Amino acid sequence: MRKKSKLVAAVIAGLLLIGIGGMFWPLDGYIEAPGEADDLSQFVKIDGKQDNSKGRYNITSVYLSKANGFGYLQTLINPHLSFSKSEDITGGESSAVFAKVQNFYMQSAIANAEQVAFKKANQKITTTYRGIYVLSVTDNSHFKKTINVGDTITAVDQHHYENSDGFIKYLANKKQDTDVKVEYLRDGKAGETTGKTIKLPSSKSSEYPNGRSGIGIVLTDNVEVKTDPKVTVDPGQIGGPSGGLMFTLQMYDQLTGDKLSKNRNISGTGTINANGYVGEIGGIDKKIIAAKNAGSTIFFAPYIEPTKALLKYEDQHQTNYQLAKQTAKKYAPNLKVIPVETFDDAVNYLENGKIIKTVN
C-alpha cells in the first residue's frame, strides 16, 4: 500500500509540474491588453514650449506581451484581453524589424499631423519627398537579399518622383524579369542594387487589366516636414500610426491658443493622412478601457462607412466606431464616443457639438 501511495503521489507531483510548466510555456503569439491614455502635452513642444492648458488630449495604446499558457487562459475569462498569433501582429518579421517599422509609422503619423494641423492653422510648413519607405519585401522579390525593411528607395532607373504613385506607374507596365536599378538610403548612407521585375499578385484593376509589375515591396511615402514655428515630438516607447488624429488635435489646438479642449479630458485614436482623412486601427475596444481609466469623457473613433460589397461578405462587420460605442456602453457608460471621418469632424464637434451621420 505504501508503494502504491508513493507511486500515486509521484504521478500527481509529475502532473502538477507539467501543469505548472505548461502555464509558463511560451506560445507563438501575443496577449493584447488595454494600455495607457497618455497626455500628449508631455510629448509635443511647439517653439520649444509645452502646452500648459487645463484641457487634455490623450493618445491611447494597446499593451502587447509575449504569450504563455497562463496568459492565454486569462484571455478566456477577461473580456479586455485577447490572444493573437505572432504572424498577425508582426507580419512574420523579427521583433527588431517590427519595432523599426512601428517607429517609422509613428514618425509618419507625426509628419502627417504636422501637415494637417499647420495648414488648418494657416501656419508656415514645407515638405520634401524623400522617397519610398520599405515596410516589407515579398519572398518572391528579386531584391529580397539586397533591399531591407527600413530602406528608403530614392530612385528607380535614375527616375525620382514626388510621390509613390510615380514609382508604381513607372514599373507597372514593364515586362516580367525586366532589369531595373534601384537607388536607396539605408541608415543615412546611399546604395544601389539591380534586380528584375515580377508580376504582382492580385493587382488586376480597370487601369491594369493584366495586373501590374513591380519589385515586390510593401511601401509607404517618406516625407520630411519643416514647420515654423518648429515642432518637436518625443513619443517615447509608443509606436504605430494610430495616434495620428490625436497628435493633430494637440498641435492644432496649441497653435491656435488652446480654444478647443475647454478643460475637457479627450481621448481617441485613428490614423491621419496628409489630407486630414482618419483611418481605422486595431484594438479600439482596449483603447476605450484605457480612456476610461484615464478619466476621459470624450473618445474620437474612426468611422469608415462599409460598402455594400463588404457587408455582403461580412454581414457581421463592425466599424471602429460601432465596436468602440458597443464597448463604452458596456464598460464605460460615462465616455461619449464620437465618430469621425476627417480631422475637421473632430474640430467641428469640439467647437459646436456637431456629430457626423453614421450607418448604425
DRENKE-411770 format. One record per residue: y negated, x, z of N, C-alpha, C in turn. Coordinates in steps of 0.1 Angstrom, whole numbers, plus 5000, padded with zeros to 4 digits. Each point is the difference from the previous one (the first is absolute). Example, Ala and Ser with C-alpha at 12.3 -4.5 7.8 and 13.67 -1.06 7.14 Angstrom:
# DRENKE-411770
505751325078498849915000498850095000498949964993498950095000498949925008
# end
This chain:
# DRENKE-411770
501250085000498849925000498750095000500150115008498850085000499750074987501250044993499850064987499449904990500549875001499449904991498649975003499650005013498649985004499150114995500550125001499350124995499849994985501049954993499949994985499049904996500149885007499049894998498650055002499850075011498750065004499550094989500950094995499650104990499649934987500849894997499749934987498649935002499749945011498749935003498950104999500250125007499050105000499750054985501150024992499950044986499249904992500349875002499349894993498550005004499750025013498750015005499250114993500650125000499450114993499749984986501049934993499849974986498849904998500049905009499049905000498650065002499950095010498750075003499650094989501050074994499750094989499549924988500649884998499649914988498649955002499649985012498749955002498950104996500350135001499050104997500450074987501049954993500450064987498949974989499550104994498949974990500549924988499149914995500349924989499150044988500449974988499250034988499049894998499050005009498949904999499050025010499049915001498950005009499949875007499550005013499649895007498549984998499649884996498649974998499549915012498950045006499549935012498549984999499449915007498549995000499450135005499050054993499350125003498849975008498950064997498749995007499049934991498949955006498949954993498850095005499850114992499050105004498649974995499150025009498649994997499550104990499649954988499650094989498750085003499249965009498850085003500350145005501350025006500350135004500550094989500249944988500550084989498950034989499049915000499050004989498650055005499450094993498650045003499350004987498749945000499150004989498850085004499750104991498950095003500150065014501350035003500350075013500049915012499749874998499949915012501149905001500549985012501049905003499449875002500749894997499649865002500149975015498849965005500049975015499749855002500249924990499849855002501149945009499749895005500949935009501249934992499849974987501149954992501050114997501249954996501150104998500849964988500350094991500949994989501350085003501149944999501350085003500950024988500550114999501150034990501349985007500949914995501349975006501150084994501050035008501150094995501349955004501050054993501449975004500650135005500750005011500650125005501450024995500350124994501450034995500750105009501249975002500850105008501450004994500650125000501450024995501049915007500849934993500949905006501250065006500549945011501350035005500749875004501250015006500749875003499349925010499450065010499349925010498749934994499350084992498849944993500449884991501150024993500549894991500349875008500750025011500349885009498749945005499050075002498749945005499449914989500250044987499549924990500649864999501249995005500749875000499549905011499350065010499649915011498549995001499350104994498550005001499449964986499349894999499549954987498950094994499550095008498950094995500550134995501350025000500650134995500949974988500150094991500849984988500650144996501149994993500750124995499850014985499750124995499950024986500850134996500649994989500750124995499050114996500450135002499250114997499449994985500949964991499749994986498849914998500049895007499049904999498650045006500150095009498750055007499550124992500850104998499550134994500350014985500749914994500350014986500950114996500850045010500950114998499550145002498750015003499350135001500350055014499850145002500150065013498849955009500250035013498949965009498750074997500150124996498850084997499349944988500849974989499449954988499449865003500749925007499649865004498750015007499950095010498750025007498950044991500250094991499050044990499549894992500949914995499649894992499249905008500449985013499349905008498650065003499950135002498650055002499149994988500650014988499249984988499649864999500949915003499749854999498849975009500050065012498949985010498750064994500050124994498850064995499549924988500949944992499749924989499349875004500649945011499449885006498650025005499850125006498750035005499050024989500450064989499250024988499649874994501049914999499749874994499049925009500350015013499149935010498650054999499850134998498650064998499349944988500849994989499449954987499649855002500849925006499749865001498949985010500050075012499049985010498650044995500050124994498750064996499449924988500849954991499549924989499449875005500849945010499549875006498750025007499950125007498850025008498950074992500250014986499050064991499650145005501050085004499850145004500550094990499550135000500450094989501450055002500750004988501450055000500450054986500750115000500550064987501550025001500749984989501450025000500450104988501050085003500650104990501449974999500549984988501549984998500750135000500950035009500750125001501250004990500749895000501249994991501049905007501250024996501149915004500750075012500149925011500750055012501549964998500950095002501449974998500649955014500549884999500649935012501550035000500650014989501550034999500350044986501150074998500550044987501449954999500349924989501349944998501150104997501249965003501150104999500350044985499649914991500350034986498850074993498950035007498950074995500350154997499550054988500250144997499150095008499149945008499150075009500450005014501349955003500549995013499950135009500250114993500050135008498750074999499049954992498850084999498749925005500149875001498949925005500449955014499250015010500349965014499249885004500649925009499249905006498850065007498849954998498850065006499250084990500650034988499250074990499049904994498950054994499149924993500050054985500449924991500050034986498649984994499550114995498650004995499949994985501050044993500049994985501449994994500149934989501350004992499650044986500750114995499650064987498550024999499550055011498550045001499149884999500549885001499249885000499849965015498749985004499749955013499349874999500449905008499549874999499349965013499249895000499349965012500649895008501349974996500849915008501450014996501049955008501450024997500449924987499349904996500349924988499950094988499150105000499850094988501350084999500550065011501250084999501249914996500149885005501149924997500049964985498949974995499949964986500250124991499650115004500350124991501550034999500749975010501550035000500849884994499449885001500849884998500849994987499450044989500649984987500750134995500050105008500750134995501549975000500750074990501449994999500750075012501249955003500850065011500350144997499950095010500350144999498950084993498849955000498950074994499550105011499750124996499550105010498649975003499650015013498749985005499750115010498750055000499650095011499249935010500450025013499349945011499350105008498749985003499250095009499849925013500150085011500049935013499350095011499749945011499550075012501049985011500450115007500949995011499450085011499749935011499350075012498850084995499349944991498750074995500250104990501250044996500350104990500449934987499550054988500349954987501450054995500749914993501250044994500349924987501050044993500349924988501550014997500549904994501550004996500249914988501150024993500349934988501349935002500149884995501249925000500049894989501049925000500249904990499749865005499649914991499749865004501449935001500049895007501149915002499649864997500949914997499749864999500149945014498949935004499949945013500749875001500949985009500849885002499049885004500349884996499349885004498550014996499750074989498650024996499649914988500949914995499749924989498949905004499049974991499049915002499549954987499049915000499449954987499350124993499450095008499450114994500950114995501250015007501050104996501449934999500249934989501249924999501350095000499950124997501250095000500050095013499149975009499950085012499150124998499750075011499150115000500850135003499450114995500550135003499150065011500550095008499250075010500750125005499650065011500650125005500949975013500049885004500949965011499450035014498849955002499450025013499449865004500049985013499249895006498750055005498949944996498750065001498949915006499050065004498749925004498950104997498849945000498850084997499550085012499650124997499450095010498550024997499249945009498549994997499350075012499150084997499150065010498749925001499649975012498949915002498950085009498850004995498950065008498949895003499649995012499149895004498750065006498949925000498850045007499549875007500149995013500450115010501550035000500350115005501450055000500949935010501249974995501049935009501050115003500450005013501150085004501049915007501350014997501049925006501250095004500449985013501250075005501049895005501049964992500949905004501150045009500050135004501050045009501450004994500949945007501450004995500349874992499049924998500349874992500050034985501049954993500150034986500249874992500150014987500249884992498749944995500149904991498849944994499549875006500749955010499849865005498749995008499350115003498849995008498849984991500150004987498950004991498949895003500549885002499049895002499250025013500750045010499350025013499150125000500350114993499150114999498849964992500149924990498949954992499049925009500649915008499149925009499350095010500750095006499450095009498850084994500250064988499050074993498849924996500349884994498949914995499249955012500649965011499249955011499250115006500550125001499350115006498850044991500249994986498950034991498949905000500349885003499049895000499549955013500350085011499449975013500849915009501450004998500849935010499749865001499849934989499649865001501249904999501150054996501249914997500949985012500350105008501049995010499549905012498850015003499449905010500850005013500350125005500750015013501449954999500649984988501449954999501050114999501249985005501150094999500849964988499950074989500549964987501150104995501249954997501150084995500349944986500950084993500449954987500850114993500449984987500850094993499849974985500550094991499949984986499550124993500650034988499450104992498749964994499350104995498849964992499950094988499649954988499850084989498550024998499750084990498650044998499149884996500649894995499349884997499949905011500650035011499949915012501149905002501050014991501149915002501050045011500549915008500850035011501549984996500950095004501449994996500949985012501249954998500949975011500750135005500549995012500650115007501349955007500750105006501249965008499750005015500949935007499950005015498949925006499549904992498849935005500349925013501249955002500449935012499850095012500450134999499850095011498650045002499250004990498550035001499349885007500549884999499549895007500150025015501250055004500350035014499150115005499850104992499150115004498649955002499549914991498749955001499849915013501049925003500049925012499950095012500850115001500050095011498750075002499250014989498750075001498949905004500449875001499049905004499149944988500550024988499349954988500049854999499049944995499949864998500049964985499850104991500049984986501050104993500749964990500950084993499949974985499650104992500049994986501350034994500549914992501450014994499849994984500650094993500049994985500649874995499449954990500649884994500050024985501250004994500250004985500849884997499349914992500749874997501350034991501149955005501350034993500049924986500550064990500149944987501249905000500049914990501149914999501350074997500050114992501250074998500550075012499250055009500450065012500749895009499349885001500649905009501349944994500250014987501249954994501250095004499850135002501150095003500050035015498949975007499950025015499449885006500849895001499449885005499650015015500550105007499650025014498950115001499450034989499050115001498849975009499750105008498849985009498950114996498849954999498950104999499850075013499350115000499650075012499349905009499149924995499249915008500949905006501049944993500849905006500950065011500550124998500850065011499150035012498850054998499150035011499649885008499749894992499749875007501149955008501250004994501249955007500350085013499850134999500350095012498949975011498849994995498949985010500249865007500449904993500249875005501050005012501050094998501150005010499750105011499450114997499950115010498550035004499149964992498650045003499049884996500249895007499249884997498550015000499550105008498550025000499550094989500950044991499650094989499849924988498850004994499849924988500250094988501049964991500450074988499249954989499350094993499149974989500550064987500349924990500550064987498850064992500350114993499050074992500750054987499349984989500450064987499250124997498850005005499050114997499350045012499350114999499150055011498949895003499549954989498949905002500549885007501249964999500649895008499850025015500350135004499950035014498650005005499150054991498550015004499549855001500449924990499549865001500549925012501250035005500549945012499250055012499850135001499250055012498649954999499449984989498649964999499849855002500949924994499749855001501349925003501150065003501249935003500849944988499650044988500649954988501450064998501049914998501450044998500549954986500750094993500549974987501149905001500249934989501149904999501350084997501149955006501350064997501149894997501150054995501149914998500950005012500149895007500850005013501550014997
# end
